[in-house]
Amino acid sequence: MPPSFKWDSLKRWETLLAVVLAVVVIFNISQSSVFLRVDNLVNLFMLHIEKIIVVLIMTLIIINGEIDLSVASVMGLGACVVANLYERGVSMEAAILVGLGVGALCGIINGFWVAYVRLPSLAVTLAGLIAYHGIAEMLVEDRSIGNFPDWFNQLGQKALIGPLPLSLVIFFILFIIFAAVLHFSAFGRYVFVIGNNREAARYSGVRVRQVKMMLYIMSGVIASLAGILFAARLGAVRASTAEGFELDIITVVLLGGVSIFGGKGTLAGVGLSIMLVLCLRNGMNLLSITGNTQSTVIGVLLIFSVLIPNLTQDFQGFWNRRRMIAK
């Protein structure tokens, strides 16, 4: 083995994701002549656009050493608030603002218990998952609310810039913003430092509570926005809107190389993970593979995303010890 060989170049998770993504794309192209068509590529994103919007803020939260299991319930609640208010005669514009405000309030509630009371985020947001979904059921009950204004439905269904709908434009803008914040700002450095060691960050003068509170408020607002966009795309709202989305969202984040223990991850890795999951699902849809099988494939990928870095690290340690003994 040449002395210049770098283990870091082998174990970079982003590199592996890029290779797997390239293989999947080549396979999809070979199996379907429509895969590279613009309408199919747009559809590739649009079937899961609301989830991947929330993936962006979930990335920051997990790097920060926390988690938010309530995002799907906040998505549903935001959509139900908008639908309920519109049904009562409130203008859609005002209803959307209230829906976003409700999302911010959910974030404040989560952030208060996690950042200031210092309860485990797993417990706090699991309680939020149940509570926010319960409120949504109180607002909508077992009905389906629709008949929204045409302009609202077009927000989720009609192209805005070229072939791109509004929600896809929002995703790309948010991706650039979050990449800049996470990797090129003081706030992003604080997110990593706190995720590595909360107490060390606090003793270093980092305002730990404020950073965590800000992250949860952003999570609430973005989740509510995603839920409203989901309502616009479907044209109707039920209490079960977005139910179960939190597992898919967290899966994509972890598959992107973000450590569940915090302090490690890149938005580039998460971006590759998003593309990999979307291409896999799209390819399997083109091949008429059932949803259960698709979920199994994604689940297996998640298991490997946890095992491979650990096995690589163990093998590297074994190799280093062997070299030391050889000397």
Backbone hydrogen bonds in HBPLUS format (Angstrom, degrees):
<---DONOR---> <-ACCEPTOR-->    atom                        ^
c    i                          cat <-CA-CA->   ^        H-A-AA   ^      H-
h    n   atom  resd res      DA  || num        DHA   H-A  angle D-A-AA Bond
n    s   type  num  typ     dist DA aas  dist angle  dist       angle   num
A0005-PHE N   A0002-PRO O   3.08 MM   3  5.55 166.3  2.10 117.3 121.0     1
A0009-SER N   A0006-LYS O   3.27 MM   3  5.62 133.9  2.50 102.6 112.4     2
A0010-LEU N   A0007-TRP O   2.89 MM   3  5.16 133.8  2.10 104.1 117.6     3
A0011-LYS N   A0007-TRP O   2.94 MM   4  6.23 156.1  2.00 158.6 166.1     4
A0015-THR N   A0012-ARG O   3.17 MM   3  5.48 126.8  2.47 101.8 114.1     5
A0016-LEU N   A0012-ARG O   3.40 MM   4  6.83 157.2  2.46 147.7 153.0     6
A0017-LEU N   A0013-TRP O   2.93 MM   4  6.22 161.5  1.97 153.8 159.1     7
A0018-ALA N   A0014-GLU O   2.92 MM   4  6.12 155.8  1.98 146.0 152.5     8
A0019-VAL N   A0015-THR O   3.02 MM   4  6.31 154.6  2.09 147.5 154.0     9
A0020-VAL N   A0016-LEU O   2.95 MM   4  6.21 169.4  1.96 157.0 159.3    10
A0021-LEU N   A0017-LEU O   2.80 MM   4  5.93 160.0  1.84 150.4 156.8    11
A0022-ALA N   A0018-ALA O   2.95 MM   4  6.13 156.0  2.01 143.3 149.4    12
A0023-VAL N   A0019-VAL O   3.04 MM   4  6.36 155.4  2.10 149.1 155.6    13
A0024-VAL N   A0020-VAL O   2.93 MM   4  6.22 160.8  1.97 153.3 158.3    14
A0025-VAL N   A0021-LEU O   2.88 MM   4  6.11 163.5  1.90 155.0 159.4    15
A0026-ILE N   A0022-ALA O   2.99 MM   4  6.14 165.9  2.01 149.5 153.3    16
A0027-PHE N   A0023-VAL O   2.92 MM   4  6.12 158.1  1.97 148.4 154.9    17
A0028-ASN N   A0024-VAL O   2.85 MM   4  6.08 161.7  1.88 152.4 157.4    18
A0029-ILE N   A0025-VAL O   2.94 MM   4  6.16 158.5  1.98 152.2 157.7    19
A0030-SER N   A0026-ILE O   3.01 MM   4  6.23 152.1  2.09 143.7 151.3    20
A0031-GLN N   A0027-PHE O   3.00 MM   4  6.23 134.5  2.21 143.7 156.2    21
A0031-GLN N   A0028-ASN O   3.20 MM   3  5.10 130.4  2.46  92.1 105.2    22
A0032-SER N   A0028-ASN O   2.91 MM   4  5.98 137.5  2.10 147.8 157.9    23
A0037-ARG N   A0034-VAL O   3.09 MM   3  5.27 160.1  2.14 109.7 115.7    24
A0040-ASN N   A0037-ARG O   3.05 MM   3  5.31 122.0  2.40 102.8 117.2    25
A0041-LEU N   A0037-ARG O   2.98 MM   4  6.29 157.1  2.03 156.5 163.6    26
A0042-VAL N   A0038-VAL O   2.91 MM   4  6.15 157.7  1.96 154.8 160.5    27
A0043-ASN N   A0039-ASP O   2.95 MM   4  6.03 156.0  2.01 137.1 144.5    28
A0044-LEU N   A0040-ASN O   2.76 MM   4  5.95 140.0  1.92 141.3 152.8    29
A0045-PHE N   A0042-VAL O   3.15 MM   3  5.45 127.2  2.44 102.8 114.3    30
A0046-MET N   A0042-VAL O   2.94 MM   4  6.17 167.0  1.95 152.6 156.9    31
A0047-LEU N   A0043-ASN O   3.20 MM   4  6.11 155.4  2.27 151.3 151.1    32
A0048-HIS N   A0045-PHE O   3.07 MM   3  5.82 154.9  2.13 120.5 127.6    33
A0051-LYS N   A0048-HIS O   3.14 MM   3  5.50 121.6  2.50 106.1 119.9    34
A0052-ILE N   A0048-HIS O   3.17 MM   4  6.50 164.0  2.20 158.7 163.0    35
A0053-ILE N   A0049-ILE O   3.06 MM   4  6.26 139.2  2.23 145.0 155.4    36
A0054-VAL N   A0050-GLU O   3.37 MM   4  6.62 158.7  2.42 141.9 145.9    37
A0055-VAL N   A0051-LYS O   2.91 MM   4  6.23 139.5  2.08 143.1 156.0    38
A0056-LEU N   A0053-ILE O   3.33 MM   3  5.76 140.4  2.50 104.3 112.7    39
A0058-MET N   A0054-VAL O   3.03 MM   4  6.23 159.4  2.07 155.5 162.2    40
A0059-THR N   A0055-VAL O   2.95 MM   4  6.09 140.2  2.11 145.1 153.9    41
A0061-ILE N   A0057-ILE O   3.12 MM   4  6.44 159.4  2.17 150.0 155.8    42
A0062-ILE N   A0058-MET O   2.98 MM   4  6.15 165.1  2.01 153.6 156.2    43
A0063-ILE N   A0059-THR O   3.03 MM   4  6.17 161.9  2.06 148.6 154.2    44
A0064-ASN N   A0060-LEU O   2.98 MM   4  6.08 140.4  2.14 138.8 149.6    45
A0066-GLU N   A0061-ILE O   3.06 MM   5  5.52 160.6  2.10 152.4 149.0    46
A0065-GLY N   A0062-ILE O   2.90 MM   3  5.07 159.4  1.95 108.2 113.7    47
A0263-GLY N   A0063-ILE O   2.64 MM 200  4.91 170.1  1.65 132.5 135.0    48
A0073-SER N   A0070-SER O   3.06 MM   3  5.29 115.0  2.50 104.0 119.7    49
A0074-VAL N   A0070-SER O   2.90 MM   4  6.16 152.0  1.98 157.8 167.0    50
A0075-MET N   A0071-VAL O   2.87 MM   4  6.15 150.3  1.96 146.6 155.2    51
A0076-GLY N   A0072-ALA O   2.98 MM   4  6.29 161.3  2.01 148.0 152.1    52
A0077-LEU N   A0073-SER O   2.80 MM   4  5.98 156.9  1.85 144.9 152.1    53
A0078-GLY N   A0074-VAL O   2.84 MM   4  5.92 166.9  1.86 149.7 153.1    54
A0079-ALA N   A0075-MET O   3.16 MM   4  6.38 162.2  2.20 147.6 152.0    55
A0080-CYS N   A0076-GLY O   2.89 MM   4  6.08 155.9  1.95 147.7 155.1    56
A0081-VAL N   A0077-LEU O   2.82 MM   4  5.99 156.3  1.88 156.2 161.8    57
A0082-VAL N   A0078-GLY O   3.20 MM   4  6.38 164.5  2.22 146.2 149.7    58
A0083-ALA N   A0079-ALA O   3.00 MM   4  6.22 164.4  2.03 149.3 153.7    59
A0084-ASN N   A0080-CYS O   2.83 MM   4  5.89 163.4  1.86 148.6 153.6    60
A0085-LEU N   A0081-VAL O   2.97 MM   4  6.08 166.6  1.99 151.9 155.4    61
A0086-TYR N   A0082-VAL O   2.99 MM   4  6.11 162.1  2.03 149.2 154.6    62
A0087-GLU N   A0083-ALA O   2.95 MM   4  6.08 155.9  2.01 146.1 152.9    63
A0088-ARG N   A0084-ASN O   3.12 MM   4  6.36 135.3  2.33 137.3 148.9    64
A0088-ARG N   A0085-LEU O   3.06 MM   3  5.04 128.0  2.34  93.8 107.9    65
A0090-VAL N   A0085-LEU O   3.02 MM   5  5.39 156.5  2.07 152.4 144.8    66
A0089-GLY N   A0086-TYR O   3.04 MM   3  5.19 161.3  2.07 106.8 111.9    67
A0095-ALA N   A0091-SER O   2.93 MM   4  6.16 158.4  1.97 152.4 159.4    68
A0096-ILE N   A0092-MET O   2.92 MM   4  6.10 152.9  1.99 149.4 155.2    69
A0097-LEU N   A0093-GLU O   3.21 MM   4  6.53 157.6  2.26 145.4 150.7    70
A0098-VAL N   A0094-ALA O   2.98 MM   4  6.28 156.7  2.04 150.3 156.8    71
A0099-GLY N   A0095-ALA O   2.86 MM   4  6.08 156.3  1.92 146.6 153.7    72
A0100-LEU N   A0096-ILE O   2.96 MM   4  6.25 154.9  2.02 150.5 156.2    73
A0101-GLY N   A0097-LEU O   2.95 MM   4  6.17 149.6  2.04 140.9 150.1    74
A0102-VAL N   A0098-VAL O   2.80 MM   4  6.13 148.1  1.90 151.5 160.2    75
A0103-GLY N   A0099-GLY O   3.12 MM   4  6.40 151.1  2.20 140.3 147.7    76
A0104-ALA N   A0100-LEU O   2.99 MM   4  6.34 153.3  2.07 145.7 152.6    77
A0105-LEU N   A0101-GLY O   2.91 MM   4  6.20 151.8  1.99 145.0 152.9    78
A0106-CYS N   A0102-VAL O   2.92 MM   4  6.24 156.0  1.98 150.3 156.2    79
A0107-GLY N   A0103-GLY O   3.02 MM   4  6.31 153.6  2.09 145.5 152.9    80
A0108-ILE N   A0104-ALA O   2.88 MM   4  6.21 149.0  1.98 146.6 155.5    81
A0109-ILE N   A0105-LEU O   2.94 MM   4  6.21 160.3  1.98 152.6 157.3    82
A0110-ASN N   A0106-CYS O   2.97 MM   4  6.23 170.2  1.98 152.7 155.1    83
A0111-GLY N   A0107-GLY O   2.78 MM   4  5.85 165.2  1.80 148.6 153.9    84
A0112-PHE N   A0108-ILE O   2.84 MM   4  5.91 153.4  1.91 147.6 153.9    85
A0113-TRP N   A0109-ILE O   3.34 MM   4  6.59 169.3  2.35 153.1 153.8    86
A0114-VAL N   A0110-ASN O   3.04 MM   4  6.22 153.7  2.11 151.0 159.2    87
A0115-ALA N   A0111-GLY O   2.70 MM   4  5.46 160.3  1.74 147.0 153.7    88
A0116-TYR N   A0112-PHE O   2.98 MM   4  5.25 145.9  2.10 127.6 138.4    89
A0117-VAL N   A0112-PHE O   3.13 MM   5  6.58 152.2  2.21 153.7 160.7    90
A0119-LEU N   A0113-TRP O   2.92 MM   6  5.80 175.3  1.92 157.8 156.2    91
A0124-VAL N   A0120-PRO O   3.04 MM   4  6.32 168.9  2.05 157.3 160.8    92
A0125-THR N   A0121-SER O   2.92 MM   4  5.80 169.5  1.93 145.9 149.5    93
A0126-LEU N   A0122-LEU O   3.10 MM   4  5.98 138.2  2.28 131.3 142.4    94
A0127-ALA N   A0123-ALA O   3.03 MM   4  6.21 155.2  2.09 144.7 150.7    95
A0128-GLY N   A0124-VAL O   2.94 MM   4  6.27 147.6  2.05 139.1 149.3    96
A0129-LEU N   A0125-THR O   2.80 MM   4  5.97 148.4  1.90 137.2 145.1    97
A0130-ILE N   A0126-LEU O   3.24 MM   4  6.56 156.2  2.30 144.3 148.5    98
A0131-ALA N   A0127-ALA O   2.88 MM   4  6.09 168.9  1.89 154.3 157.8    99
A0132-TYR N   A0128-GLY O   2.82 MM   4  5.68 169.2  1.83 152.2 155.7   100
A0133-HIS N   A0129-LEU O   3.33 MM   4  6.16 151.1  2.42 130.2 138.1   101
A0134-GLY N   A0130-ILE O   2.98 MM   4  6.13 147.8  2.09 140.8 150.3   102
A0135-ILE N   A0131-ALA O   2.99 MM   4  6.35 151.3  2.08 149.8 157.0   103
A0136-ALA N   A0132-TYR O   3.07 MM   4  6.30 155.7  2.13 142.5 148.9   104
A0137-GLU N   A0133-HIS O   3.00 MM   4  6.30 151.5  2.08 146.4 153.9   105
A0138-MET N   A0134-GLY O   3.03 MM   4  6.34 145.4  2.15 142.4 151.9   106
A0139-LEU N   A0135-ILE O   3.03 MM   4  6.34 146.5  2.14 147.3 156.1   107
A0140-VAL N   A0136-ALA O   3.04 MM   4  6.24 160.2  2.08 153.5 157.9   108
A0141-GLU N   A0137-GLU O   2.62 MM   4  4.67 139.0  1.78 127.0 139.5   109
A0143-ARG N   A0140-VAL O   3.22 MM   3  5.86 161.1  2.26 133.4 136.7   110
A0145-ILE N   A0237-VAL O   2.91 MM  92  5.20 159.4  1.95 154.0 154.7   111
A0237-VAL N   A0145-ILE O   2.78 MM  92  5.20 145.5  1.90 141.0 152.7   112
A0152-PHE N   A0149-PRO O   3.07 MM   3  5.36 127.7  2.36 102.9 116.1   113
A0153-ASN N   A0149-PRO O   3.17 MM   4  6.57 163.3  2.20 157.3 161.0   114
A0154-GLN N   A0150-ASP O   2.93 MM   4  6.11 153.4  2.00 151.7 159.5   115
A0155-LEU N   A0152-PHE O   3.07 MM   3  5.28 139.3  2.24 101.1 112.5   116
A0156-GLY N   A0153-ASN O   3.22 MM   3  5.76 140.3  2.39 108.9 117.3   117
A0158-LYS N   A0154-GLN O   2.80 MM   4  4.78 163.0  1.83 128.6 132.9   118
A0160-LEU N   A0164-LEU O   2.64 MM   4  5.68 167.5  1.65 130.7 134.9   119
A0161-ILE N   A0164-LEU O   3.08 MM   3  5.22 155.6  2.14 148.5 152.3   120
A0164-LEU N   A0161-ILE O   2.93 MM   3  5.22 159.5  1.97 133.6 131.8   121
A0168-LEU N   A0165-PRO O   3.18 MM   3  5.52 126.0  2.49 104.8 117.5   122
A0169-VAL N   A0165-PRO O   3.15 MM   4  6.49 154.6  2.21 151.5 159.1   123
A0170-ILE N   A0166-LEU O   2.85 MM   4  6.14 159.2  1.89 157.5 163.7   124
A0171-PHE N   A0167-SER O   3.00 MM   4  6.22 150.7  2.09 138.1 145.8   125
A0172-PHE N   A0168-LEU O   3.12 MM   4  6.41 165.0  2.15 149.7 151.7   126
A0173-ILE N   A0169-VAL O   3.03 MM   4  6.26 161.1  2.07 152.2 157.6   127
A0174-LEU N   A0170-ILE O   2.87 MM   4  6.02 166.9  1.89 154.0 157.8   128
A0175-PHE N   A0171-PHE O   2.82 MM   4  6.01 152.5  1.90 151.0 159.3   129
A0176-ILE N   A0172-PHE O   3.18 MM   4  6.40 161.1  2.22 145.8 149.1   130
A0177-ILE N   A0173-ILE O   3.02 MM   4  6.29 162.0  2.05 150.5 156.0   131
A0178-PHE N   A0174-LEU O   2.81 MM   4  5.93 172.4  1.82 156.8 158.7   132
A0179-ALA N   A0175-PHE O   2.94 MM   4  6.00 153.2  2.01 144.1 151.9   133
A0180-ALA N   A0176-ILE O   3.04 MM   4  6.21 158.8  2.09 146.0 151.3   134
A0181-VAL N   A0177-ILE O   2.90 MM   4  6.15 160.6  1.94 151.4 157.4   135
A0182-LEU N   A0178-PHE O   2.82 MM   4  5.81 169.0  1.83 149.2 152.8   136
A0183-HIS N   A0179-ALA O   3.09 MM   4  5.94 163.7  2.11 143.7 148.4   137
A0184-PHE N   A0180-ALA O   2.90 MM   4  5.16 139.0  2.07 134.0 141.5   138
A0189-ARG N   A0185-SER O   3.14 MM   4  6.52 152.8  2.22 144.7 151.8   139
A0190-TYR N   A0186-ALA O   2.94 MM   4  6.27 152.0  2.02 149.4 157.3   140
A0191-VAL N   A0187-PHE O   2.98 MM   4  6.31 148.2  2.08 145.8 154.7   141
A0192-PHE N   A0188-GLY O   3.16 MM   4  6.52 156.3  2.22 149.9 154.3   142
A0193-VAL N   A0189-ARG O   2.88 MM   4  6.10 168.7  1.90 154.5 158.1   143
A0194-ILE N   A0190-TYR O   2.92 MM   4  5.95 170.3  1.93 152.5 155.0   144
A0195-GLY N   A0191-VAL O   3.14 MM   4  6.20 153.2  2.22 136.9 144.7   145
A0196-ASN N   A0192-PHE O   2.94 MM   4  6.22 143.0  2.07 149.4 159.3   146
A0197-ASN N   A0193-VAL O   3.03 MM   4  6.30 165.3  2.06 154.3 157.4   147
A0201-ALA N   A0197-ASN O   3.00 MM   4  6.18 155.5  2.07 149.8 157.0   148
A0202-ARG N   A0198-ARG O   2.96 MM   4  6.23 152.7  2.03 146.6 154.1   149
A0203-TYR N   A0199-GLU O   2.95 MM   4  6.23 161.6  1.99 153.8 157.7   150
A0204-SER N   A0200-ALA O   3.03 MM   4  6.14 127.1  2.32 135.2 148.9   151
A0204-SER N   A0201-ALA O   3.14 MM   3  5.01 133.3  2.36  91.5 104.8   152
A0206-VAL N   A0201-ALA O   3.00 MM   5  5.40 155.0  2.07 161.3 153.2   153
A0205-GLY N   A0202-ARG O   3.12 MM   3  5.34 160.7  2.16 107.3 112.0   154
A0208-VAL N   A0206-VAL O   2.88 MM   2  5.53 123.7  2.20 111.5  94.9   155
A0211-VAL N   A0207-ARG O   3.07 MM   4  6.33 159.0  2.12 155.7 162.0   156
A0212-LYS N   A0208-VAL O   3.04 MM   4  6.28 169.2  2.05 159.2 161.5   157
A0213-MET N   A0209-ARG O   2.90 MM   4  6.05 159.9  1.94 148.4 154.7   158
A0214-MET N   A0210-GLN O   2.92 MM   4  6.05 160.5  1.96 146.3 151.5   159
A0215-LEU N   A0211-VAL O   3.02 MM   4  6.28 156.9  2.08 148.9 155.0   160
A0216-TYR N   A0212-LYS O   3.07 MM   4  6.34 159.3  2.11 151.3 156.0   161
A0217-ILE N   A0213-MET O   2.96 MM   4  6.20 154.1  2.03 151.6 159.0   162
A0218-MET N   A0214-MET O   2.95 MM   4  6.17 166.3  1.97 151.6 155.4   163
A0219-SER N   A0215-LEU O   2.89 MM   4  6.09 149.7  1.98 141.6 150.9   164
A0220-GLY N   A0216-TYR O   2.95 MM   4  6.16 157.0  2.00 144.9 149.7   165
A0221-VAL N   A0217-ILE O   3.00 MM   4  6.29 165.8  2.02 157.1 160.1   166
A0222-ILE N   A0218-MET O   2.92 MM   4  5.97 170.5  1.92 153.7 156.9   167
A0223-ALA N   A0219-SER O   2.90 MM   4  5.89 157.4  1.95 145.0 152.0   168
A0224-SER N   A0220-GLY O   2.99 MM   4  6.09 158.4  2.04 143.5 149.6   169
A0225-LEU N   A0221-VAL O   2.87 MM   4  6.11 157.7  1.92 148.5 155.2   170
A0226-ALA N   A0222-ILE O   2.87 MM   4  6.08 158.6  1.91 147.5 153.2   171
A0227-GLY N   A0223-ALA O   2.92 MM   4  6.18 152.0  2.00 145.3 153.1   172
A0228-ILE N   A0224-SER O   2.94 MM   4  6.23 151.8  2.02 149.2 156.4   173
A0229-LEU N   A0225-LEU O   2.93 MM   4  6.23 158.0  1.98 151.8 157.8   174
A0230-PHE N   A0226-ALA O   2.89 MM   4  6.10 145.8  2.01 142.2 152.2   175
A0231-ALA N   A0227-GLY O   2.97 MM   4  6.27 150.0  2.06 142.3 149.8   176
A0232-ALA N   A0228-ILE O   2.98 MM   4  6.31 150.7  2.07 144.2 152.3   177
A0233-ARG N   A0229-LEU O   2.92 MM   4  6.19 150.1  2.02 144.0 152.1   178
A0234-LEU N   A0230-PHE O   2.97 MM   4  6.20 158.6  2.02 150.9 156.1   179
A0235-GLY N   A0231-ALA O   2.74 MM   4  5.61 144.1  1.87 142.5 153.0   180
A0241-THR N   A0238-ARG O   3.10 MM   3  5.34 162.1  2.13 113.0 114.9   181
A0243-GLU N   A0240-SER O   2.98 MM   3  5.29 158.5  2.03 138.3 136.0   182
A0245-PHE N   A0242-ALA O   3.13 MM   3  5.56 162.8  2.17 137.8 137.0   183
A0249-ILE N   A0245-PHE O   3.04 MM   4  6.28 161.7  2.07 159.3 165.1   184
A0250-ILE N   A0246-GLU O   3.01 MM   4  6.17 167.5  2.03 149.4 152.0   185
A0251-THR N   A0247-LEU O   2.95 MM   4  6.04 155.1  2.01 144.2 151.8   186
A0252-VAL N   A0248-ASP O   3.09 MM   4  6.33 160.4  2.13 149.5 152.8   187
A0253-VAL N   A0249-ILE O   3.22 MM   4  6.53 157.9  2.27 147.2 153.0   188
A0254-LEU N   A0250-ILE O   2.98 MM   4  6.23 170.2  1.99 159.0 160.4   189
A0255-LEU N   A0251-THR O   2.87 MM   4  5.98 157.9  1.92 151.6 158.6   190
A0256-GLY N   A0252-VAL O   3.10 MM   4  6.21 130.8  2.35 135.1 146.7   191
A0256-GLY N   A0253-VAL O   3.09 MM   3  5.17 133.7  2.31  96.1 109.1   192
A0257-GLY N   A0254-LEU O   3.04 MM   3  5.45 160.6  2.08 115.5 117.5   193
A0259-SER N   A0264-LYS O   3.08 MM   5  5.41 155.1  2.15 129.8 136.8   194
A0262-GLY N   A0259-SER O   3.03 MM   3  5.26 163.4  2.06 109.0 114.3   195
A0270-VAL N   A0266-THR O   3.23 MM   4  6.55 155.7  2.29 139.8 146.1   196
A0271-GLY N   A0267-LEU O   2.79 MM   4  5.96 150.3  1.88 141.8 150.3   197
A0272-LEU N   A0268-ALA O   2.98 MM   4  6.28 154.7  2.04 148.5 154.5   198
A0273-SER N   A0269-GLY O   2.91 MM   4  6.15 150.7  1.99 142.5 151.5   199
A0274-ILE N   A0270-VAL O   2.82 MM   4  6.09 154.8  1.88 149.6 155.8   200
A0275-MET N   A0271-GLY O   3.07 MM   4  6.35 164.6  2.09 147.3 150.7   201
A0276-LEU N   A0272-LEU O   2.84 MM   4  6.04 156.4  1.89 148.5 155.7   202
A0277-VAL N   A0273-SER O   2.93 MM   4  6.12 171.5  1.93 156.3 157.7   203
A0278-LEU N   A0274-ILE O   2.93 MM   4  6.08 167.1  1.95 154.3 158.5   204
A0279-CYS N   A0275-MET O   2.86 MM   4  5.91 161.3  1.89 147.3 152.9   205
A0280-LEU N   A0276-LEU O   2.88 MM   4  6.02 156.7  1.93 148.1 155.0   206
A0281-ARG N   A0277-VAL O   2.93 MM   4  6.11 168.8  1.94 151.7 154.8   207
A0282-ASN N   A0278-LEU O   2.84 MM   4  5.93 160.5  1.88 147.4 153.8   208
A0283-GLY N   A0279-CYS O   2.82 MM   4  5.84 162.4  1.85 145.1 150.5   209
A0284-MET N   A0280-LEU O   2.91 MM   4  6.09 158.2  1.95 148.5 154.8   210
A0285-ASN N   A0281-ARG O   2.83 MM   4  6.03 145.9  1.94 143.6 153.5   211
A0286-LEU N   A0282-ASN O   2.90 MM   4  6.19 156.6  1.96 149.4 155.4   212
A0287-LEU N   A0283-GLY O   3.06 MM   4  6.31 133.8  2.29 135.8 148.1   213
A0289-ILE N   A0284-MET O   2.79 MM   5  5.11 175.2  1.80 156.7 155.1   214
A0288-SER N   A0285-ASN O   2.94 MM   3  4.85 159.6  1.98 104.1 109.5   215
A0294-GLN N   A0290-THR O   3.07 MM   4  6.39 155.0  2.14 148.1 155.7   216
A0295-SER N   A0291-GLY O   2.96 MM   4  6.22 158.8  2.00 150.8 155.6   217
A0296-THR N   A0292-ASN O   3.02 MM   4  6.29 150.2  2.11 143.8 152.0   218
A0297-VAL N   A0293-THR O   3.02 MM   4  6.32 156.4  2.07 150.7 156.2   219
A0298-ILE N   A0294-GLN O   3.05 MM   4  6.36 163.6  2.07 154.6 158.4   220
A0299-GLY N   A0295-SER O   2.87 MM   4  6.03 153.2  1.94 144.5 152.6   221
A0300-VAL N   A0296-THR O   2.92 MM   4  6.19 154.2  1.98 149.6 155.9   222
A0301-LEU N   A0297-VAL O   3.03 MM   4  6.33 155.4  2.09 146.6 153.5   223
A0302-LEU N   A0298-ILE O   2.99 MM   4  6.30 150.7  2.08 145.4 153.2   224
A0303-ILE N   A0299-GLY O   3.06 MM   4  6.40 155.4  2.12 147.4 153.4   225
A0304-PHE N   A0300-VAL O   3.02 MM   4  6.35 162.0  2.06 152.3 156.7   226
A0305-SER N   A0301-LEU O   2.84 MM   4  6.09 143.4  1.98 144.1 155.3   227
A0306-VAL N   A0302-LEU O   3.19 MM   4  6.52 131.6  2.44 141.6 152.6   228
A0306-VAL N   A0303-ILE O   3.14 MM   3  5.34 139.4  2.32 100.1 111.1   229
A0307-LEU N   A0303-ILE O   2.94 MM   4  6.21 160.2  1.98 151.0 157.2   230
A0308-ILE N   A0304-PHE O   2.87 MM   4  5.60 168.4  1.88 147.2 150.9   231
A0311-LEU N   A0307-LEU O   2.83 MM   4  6.04 162.0  1.87 161.6 167.7   232
A0312-THR N   A0308-ILE O   2.82 MM   4  5.94 158.2  1.87 153.7 160.0   233
A0313-GLN N   A0309-PRO O   2.95 MM   4  6.12 155.5  2.01 142.7 149.2   234
A0314-ASP N   A0310-ASN O   2.92 MM   4  6.17 157.7  1.97 147.8 154.0   235
A0315-PHE N   A0311-LEU O   2.86 MM   4  6.06 159.0  1.91 147.9 153.8   236
A0316-GLN N   A0312-THR O   2.86 MM   4  6.05 151.5  1.94 145.4 153.7   237
A0317-GLY N   A0313-GLN O   2.97 MM   4  6.23 156.2  2.02 146.7 152.6   238
A0318-PHE N   A0314-ASP O   2.92 MM   4  6.21 156.6  1.97 147.7 154.3   239
A0319-TRP N   A0315-PHE O   2.83 MM   4  6.05 160.4  1.87 148.7 154.0   240
A0320-ASN N   A0316-GLN O   2.88 MM   4  6.11 157.6  1.93 149.1 155.1   241
A0321-ARG N   A0317-GLY O   2.99 MM   4  6.19 159.0  2.04 147.8 153.3   242
A0322-ARG N   A0318-PHE O   2.96 MM   4  6.17 155.6  2.02 147.8 154.9   243
A0323-ARG N   A0319-TRP O   2.97 MM   4  6.22 153.0  2.05 146.1 153.2   244
A0324-MET N   A0320-ASN O   2.98 MM   4  6.24 151.3  2.07 144.8 152.7   245
A0325-ILE N   A0321-ARG O   2.97 MM   4  6.24 156.2  2.02 149.4 155.5   246
A0326-ALA N   A0322-ARG O   2.92 MM   4  6.14 153.7  1.99 144.4 152.1   247
A0327-LYS N   A0323-ARG O   3.08 MM   4  6.31 139.6  2.25 140.3 149.8   248
